[in-house]
Amino acid sequence: MSSRCLFNSLGGRRFLLTLGCGIACTGLVALGNISDTTFRDIIIATVAAYITGNTAQKISSRNSGEGAAQ
């Protein structure tokens, strides 16, 4: 099984990076290295970046599909 196929079966590269960030931040809060407000800000920024990336990819694939049909 190739790494590309493994990434896709687990939810994709962006999803895994978002999940990893959440796990790392949770560990830092549990160890007391970051505050709860810092955790909140990091999670909000991570989710916003994930949503923005998915939206940009959908728009890009939609635009490239229209150009091929013409």
N, C-alpha and C positions, 0 to 999 in steps of 0.2 A: 504494500500500500504506500503510495507516494505521500509526501508531506502535504501537497496541495489537497489531495483527496481527504486526508486526515483532518486538515483545517476546516474544510467544507462540511464534513460529517459532524464536527463539533460545534458548528455555528458560524464559522468564518473568522478571519483574522481580526477584524474590528471587535467582534463579540468577545473573543478570547482575551484581547488586550484590555477591554473594558472590565471583564471579569477579574483579570489579574490585578488591575488597579484597585478594584473594590476589595479584593482579598488582602492586598498589601496595606491599604489604608485601614482596614479593620484591624489588622495585626498591630499597626502603629498606634491606633487608639487603645487597644487592649494593653499594650506595653506602656502607655502613658507618654509616648513621644510626640503626639499631636493632640490638640484639643478637639472637642466635639464640633466646634464651629469650623475649624480647619477641615475636619473630615467632611462636614456638610458641603463646604465650598468645593472641595475636590470632587466629591460625588456628583454634585450639580454640573460642574464643568465637564466631567467625563461623560455623563449622560448626554449633555448638550452636544459635545463633539461627536458622539456616536450617532445621534439623530441627524446632525448636519451631514455627516459622511454618508449615511444611508440615503438621505434625500438627494444629495449631490450625485450619487451614483445612479439613482433612478432617473433623475433628469438627464444625465449624460447618456445613459443607455437609451432613453426614449428619443432624444435628439439624434443619436447616431442611427437608430432604427428608421427614423423618418427620412434621413438623408439617403439611406440605401434604397428606400422604396421609390424614390423619385427618379 
